Amino acid sequence: MSKDRDTIWDEWRERVNMTPKELEEWLETGESKSVGDTGGEGESTGHKSGRRIIEIKSTKKDDLTDDQWDHMAKVNGYIGRHTAQRPDGDVDETNWRYSLMNWGHDPLKK
């Protein structure tokens, strides 16, 4: 059973903790571009997702499309799964953190 939009919205607001400006600046870094599966297309799935997240965060809730709601649910799922795989030790400069940041979540941000 898929989640209702209220649940998706609540999870999104909790998990996607980077502002559009923070995410936009992050996506321009070499670290951002160095992680993720490209599927042979040059840009990683996470990097593409980050660009969509900026667009979604700049859209009013009532104006979100079905496709945007679907992407929000996908982002929530990715962040939930990936944060559960946190490696031991300092994660500040790790591909694990960089990948999460491409999806709008900085695990070091309070």
C-alpha positions, 0 to 999 in steps of 0.5 A: 500500500502506498503512503498518503500525501500527508505522510509523504509530506511529513516525511519529506519535511523531516528527511530533506533537511537541505535548503534549495540554496544549500542543495544548489551550491552542493550540486556544483561541487566535485564531491557531489558529481563524484558519487552515484550510479550514472547508468552510463548517462554522465549524471548520477541518479542522485544528482538528477534527483537533487535538481528535482528536489530544488524544483519541488522545494520551490513549489507550493504544496497545493501546486505539486504534481502527481509526478512530484509527489511520486518523486518525493516518496522516492526521495523519502524511501532513499533517505530512509534506506541509506541513513540506516546504512550509516558507516562507523566512524567519521562520515564527514568526507564519505561517499555515503554522506555525499550521496545522501546530500545529493538527495537533499539530506545532510546527515551532519546537519542538526 
